[in-house]
Amino acid sequence: MKIGLAGQGAFGIKHLEACANIPGIEVITITGGNQAATEEVAKKFKIPHFTGDLAESLKQPGLEAMILATPTQMHAKQGEQVMRAGKHVQIEIPIADSLADTERLVKAQKETGMIAMGGHTRRFNPSHQYIRKKIVAGELKVLQMNVQTYFFRRTNMNAAGKPRSWTDHLLWHHACHTVDLFQYQTGQTASVAQAVQGPMHPELKIAMDMGIIMKTPSGAVCTLSLSFNNKGPIGTFFRYICDNGTYICYYDDLIDGDNNKIDISGVDVSMNGIELQDREFFAAIQGKREPNASLAQVLPAMQTLDRLEKSLG
């Protein structure tokens, strides 16, 4: 399968590394903003074509699909552009930064019939898959999720420590992971969703601290704390409090309530959540089926984010 990537930054590179582990996948084009950096990435991963114009990538012979790892503010427009060009698309989380743009993407997918998926990695991390399998088997019921998403980003730097050309967002990006995961694991859309935020950063113009609470109709609750001001261990820490056990996840590590490490190496074919979501995208294209984390499936998370944004006042 011949695919393309848009976005030469830290997350684009994660996808290229993941694709290198998936048999039968050939990356033939990369679209990037900074052309010097894009050329450097293209040479490193032996990608024959690079450009600053997504439309040019979409015209490459044999191209079937694109992965978009571009700035959040570009996701909706580019996602629709790819589908209208007759190509399948995976859009990194969040698929858009507004409900209106999300709904336009869902509409475009229905009109074009292309395979379209959001990059909701938490659905694919083996730690969360382990919990999911127990839920589906009827062995666990989530009573509460307590989640902490902490970074130190008082300047506009990306995950690779390089200056960003865009501004990240606690609600529409980082909260999106947990909002979707909470609703995915409980099987319900939150009936209560409230958010508060701290002061806006004077230059970045975004809230640097945020707190979110959610509740499902069945009574499961989620508390989520997010910060760009955190000095210390960074990342997202998930605590599942269930009717039959407590589990703590940190990316691909999982321990139980007694601090015993759980072996999750056999949960899936890889321990890399990005690789697993990419494998799902390609498998859905080959199987002509709806992927896990399709645009339609992640729409409820985006609807909840919209409600959370409105609750900020």
C-alpha atoms as one frame of an Amber mdcrd trajectory, in Angstrom:
protein
   0.000   0.000   0.000   1.408   3.383  -1.002   0.727   6.083   1.539   1.740
   9.658   2.299   2.377  11.670   5.432   1.631  15.323   6.090   3.634  16.802
   8.954   7.400  16.565   9.384   7.364  17.224  13.144   7.760  15.007  16.190
   4.512  13.100  15.731   4.952  12.687  12.000   8.263  10.980  12.728   6.513
   8.652  15.210   4.194   7.549  12.402   7.098   7.006  10.014   8.870   4.868
  12.612   5.647   2.911  13.137   5.060   2.387   9.408   8.593   1.007   9.063
   7.467  -1.904  11.266   4.362  -2.708   9.217   4.877  -5.077   6.269   3.605
  -3.936   2.892   3.458  -0.214   3.672   5.428   2.163   1.451   5.588   5.891
   2.265   6.002   7.611  -1.101   5.434  11.285  -0.244   5.682  13.695   2.660
   4.163  17.154   2.917   5.725  19.550   5.402   5.739  23.187   6.402   9.457
  23.759   6.925  11.001  22.525   3.674  14.518  22.096   5.032  13.203  19.926
   7.857  10.871  18.089   5.466  13.760  17.261   3.125  15.818  16.044   6.083
  13.019  13.698   7.214  12.414  12.489   3.640  16.089  11.569   3.237  16.288
   9.881   6.642  13.283   7.650   5.915  14.075   7.262   2.182  10.824   8.898
   1.044  11.189   9.667  -2.675   8.957  12.766  -2.823   8.598  15.765  -0.526
   6.696  19.005  -0.915   5.084  21.887   0.924   1.796  21.413  -0.957  -0.624
  18.705   0.168  -2.375  18.798  -3.226   0.923  17.798  -4.857   1.298  14.822
  -2.526  -2.251  13.727  -3.309  -1.384  13.547  -7.029   1.465  11.067  -6.563
   0.908   7.912  -8.659  -0.578   4.996  -6.746  -1.196   6.912  -3.526  -4.038
   5.332  -1.534  -4.022   7.063   1.836  -2.634   9.933   3.890  -1.775  10.279
   7.564  -2.159  13.852   8.793   0.188  14.827  11.627   0.003  18.539  10.902
  -0.893  21.376  13.302  -4.327  20.941  14.893  -5.754  24.020  13.204  -5.138
  22.423   9.776  -6.706  19.028  10.466 -10.290  19.659   9.387  -9.508  21.447
   6.125  -6.814  18.966   5.136  -8.888  15.952   6.163 -11.699  17.008   3.878
  -9.221  17.829   1.107  -7.777  14.308   1.247 -11.191  12.621   1.179 -12.446
  14.839  -1.661  -9.331  13.767  -3.595 -10.461  10.139  -3.255  -7.865   9.084
  -0.686  -8.327   7.439   2.697  -7.212   9.484   5.687  -6.074   9.129   9.264
  -6.205  12.462  11.086  -4.130  12.807  14.222  -5.956  13.695  17.419  -7.849
  15.982  17.531  -9.510  15.604  14.149 -10.624  19.252  14.506 -10.663  22.003
  17.112 -14.381  22.710  16.926 -17.585  20.693  16.747 -18.662  22.447  13.536
 -15.468  21.390  11.731 -15.844  17.852  13.098 -19.357  17.621  11.722 -18.115
  18.816   8.323 -15.502  16.047   8.334 -18.088  13.390   9.223 -20.312  14.701
   6.426 -17.425  14.578   3.928 -16.675  10.979   4.919 -20.276   9.939   4.342
 -20.357  11.708   0.977 -17.057  10.271  -0.279 -17.214   6.823   1.326 -13.496
   6.954   2.121 -12.018   5.222   5.172 -11.465   8.022   7.695 -10.060   7.578
  11.182  -8.982   9.704  14.123  -5.623   9.116  15.769  -7.090   8.208  19.168
  -4.048   6.326  20.405  -5.410   5.486  23.859  -7.877   3.051  22.278  -4.864
   1.104  20.981  -2.301   1.292  23.801  -1.957  -2.284  25.139  -2.525  -1.077
  28.717  -5.949   0.301  27.841  -6.681  -2.632  25.540  -6.108  -4.934  28.528
  -8.779  -3.060  30.490 -11.072  -2.976  27.462 -10.922  -6.753  26.982 -11.937
  -7.293  30.602 -14.836  -4.834  30.232 -16.077  -6.536  27.065 -15.777  -9.956
  28.761 -17.934  -8.702  31.640 -15.098  -9.032  34.160 -14.818  -5.314  34.929
 -17.024  -2.259  35.168 -15.484   1.190  35.394 -16.721   3.135  38.412 -14.274
   6.007  38.178 -11.373   7.186  36.069  -8.913   9.618  37.624  -6.552  11.071
  35.040  -3.642  13.501  35.174  -2.216  15.022  31.981   0.875  17.043  32.811
   3.469  18.853  30.698   5.909  21.723  31.156   5.264  23.999  28.186   5.612
  27.609  29.247   7.229  28.266  25.887   5.925  27.060  22.528   8.082  23.943
  22.042   7.095  20.565  20.627   7.733  17.057  21.965  11.167  17.046  20.306
  12.167  20.290  22.020  11.901  22.376  18.858   9.896  25.615  18.410   6.290
  25.064  17.320   4.716  26.948  14.422   1.309  26.559  16.109  -0.204  26.572
  19.593  -1.267  23.403  21.400  -4.491  23.256  23.423  -5.322  21.505  26.699
  -9.026  21.018  25.931  -9.245  20.213  22.232  -6.063  18.134  22.098  -5.016
  16.690  25.428  -8.448  16.388  27.066  -9.709  14.764  23.854  -7.666  11.630
  24.635  -9.323  11.119  28.003 -12.831  12.234  27.040 -12.866   9.695  24.212
 -11.284   6.953  26.327 -13.744   7.454  29.204 -16.746   7.222  26.881 -15.183
   4.310  24.961 -14.444   2.267  28.085 -17.817   2.946  29.732 -19.769   2.613
  26.490 -21.723   5.781  27.264 -21.650   9.465  26.413 -21.177  11.722  29.425
 -24.455  13.155  30.701 -22.576  15.614  32.934 -19.544  17.495  31.617 -18.082
  20.537  33.378 -14.748  22.311  33.055 -12.830  25.108  34.755  -9.609  26.719
  33.608  -6.876  28.887  35.035  -5.504  32.178  33.682  -4.596  32.588  30.018
  -0.905  32.657  29.102  -0.060  36.255  28.091   1.744  35.261  24.866   0.296
  31.862  23.960  -3.291  32.996  24.689  -4.289  29.580  26.020  -5.242  28.295
  29.464  -2.269  26.581  31.085  -4.291  24.692  33.718  -7.671  22.990  33.511
  -9.914  20.697  35.515 -12.709  18.534  34.062 -15.379  16.332  35.614 -17.707
  13.986  33.739 -20.400  11.480  34.623 -22.214   8.884  32.536 -25.935   8.055
  32.854 -24.990   4.807  34.663 -23.017   6.765  37.279 -19.378   6.267  36.226
 -17.360   9.411  36.901 -14.148  10.854  35.506 -11.929  13.546  36.980  -9.254
  14.977  34.701  -6.515  17.422  35.668  -4.437  19.040  32.918  -1.485  21.438
  33.070   1.230  22.964  30.919   2.803  24.367  34.117   3.856  21.036  35.636
   7.529  20.710  36.599   8.151  17.021  37.193   7.153  13.701  35.603   5.279
  14.463  32.391   2.696  12.547  30.407  -0.709  11.130  31.256  -1.419   8.904
  34.241  -4.675   6.926  34.291  -6.238   5.313  37.358  -9.161   2.967  36.697
 -11.250   2.295  39.801 -13.480  -0.653  38.957 -15.967  -2.962  40.633 -13.404
  -5.747  40.462  -9.998  -4.141  40.869  -7.983  -0.963  40.430  -5.515  -0.413
  37.594  -2.998   2.341  36.916  -1.801   2.982  33.366   1.092   5.105  32.173
   1.360   4.798  28.420   2.375   1.149  27.979   2.944   0.243  31.618   0.155
  -1.226  33.736   0.045  -2.017  37.445  -2.763  -3.167  39.709  -3.963  -1.584
  42.937  -1.342  -3.508  44.919   1.458  -2.094  42.749   2.013  -5.392  40.947
   3.176  -4.938  37.346   0.970  -6.657  34.788   2.558  -8.228  31.717   0.785
  -6.754  28.695   3.353  -7.795  26.099   0.941 -10.351  24.650  -2.083  -8.091
  24.349  -1.349  -7.143  20.724   1.307  -7.560  18.036   3.219  -4.507  19.266
   3.664  -2.412  22.398   3.643   0.773  20.296   0.211   2.430  20.350   0.983
   4.557  17.280   1.955   1.463  15.315  -1.213  -0.316  16.445  -3.477   2.533
  15.367  -1.684   2.691  12.007  -2.109  -1.067  11.592  -5.838  -0.651  12.257
  -6.071   2.104   9.632  -4.366   0.019   6.955  -6.326  -3.121   7.876  -9.608
  -1.206   7.590  -8.623   0.023   4.126  -7.681  -3.489   3.008 -10.824  -4.972
   4.556 -13.061  -2.165   3.297 -14.538  -1.775   6.777 -15.053   0.907   9.386
 -11.955   1.300  11.573 -11.920   1.537  15.341 -11.826   5.308  16.049 -13.562
   6.175  12.777 -14.693   9.781  12.464 -18.242   8.733  13.301 -17.060   6.851
  16.404 -15.060   9.784  17.790 -17.797  12.341  17.095 -19.359  11.862  20.587
 -16.034  12.839  22.193 -15.954  16.010  20.108 -19.552  16.764  21.097 -18.569
  16.419  24.765 -15.540  18.693  24.239 -17.888  21.293  22.775 -20.065  21.069
  25.873 -16.998  21.365  28.088 -15.828  24.449  26.207 -19.234  26.062  26.610
 -19.208  25.266  30.342 -16.079  27.418  30.697 -18.291  30.492  30.145
